[in-house]
Amino acid sequence: MISDVTLSALANWLGSLTMVLIVLYHALSVNAKRNQENAARLANNAQASR
């Protein structure tokens, strides 16, 4: 049987891992949106300069 201490350590570790993954996901999604906007802006500038 799993002890209370082991269970609480596992729960804390999984909770911390979940929070790190959530922050990483949000950081990547925000940067992906900005990268798409910058790519579209650069494409428009390239077409306008021709």
C-alpha positions in Angstrom: 0.0 0.0 0.0 1.2 3.5 -0.7 1.9 5.7 2.3 0.4 9.1 2.9 3.9 10.7 2.6 4.5 9.1 -0.7 1.1 10.0 -2.0 1.5 13.6 -1.0 5.0 13.8 -2.6 3.6 12.3 -5.8 0.6 14.7 -5.8 3.0 17.7 -5.2 5.3 16.6 -8.0 2.5 16.0 -10.5 0.9 19.4 -9.6 4.2 21.2 -10.1 4.8 19.4 -13.4 1.3 20.4 -14.6 1.8 24.0 -13.7 5.2 24.1 -15.6 3.5 22.5 -18.7 0.6 25.0 -18.6 3.0 28.0 -18.4 5.1 26.5 -21.3 2.0 26.0 -23.4 0.8 29.5 -22.9 4.3 31.0 -23.7 4.5 29.0 -26.9 1.0 29.8 -28.0 1.4 33.5 -27.5 4.7 33.5 -29.3 3.3 31.5 -32.2 0.5 34.1 -32.6 3.1 36.9 -32.7 5.3 35.0 -35.2 2.3 34.5 -37.5 1.5 38.3 -37.3 5.1 39.2 -38.0 5.3 36.8 -41.0 2.2 38.3 -42.5 3.5 41.8 -41.9 6.8 40.9 -43.6 5.0 39.3 -46.5 2.8 42.5 -47.0 5.9 44.7 -46.9 7.7 42.5 -49.4 4.7 42.7 -51.8 4.4 46.5 -51.3 8.0 47.1 -52.2 7.8 45.4 -55.5 
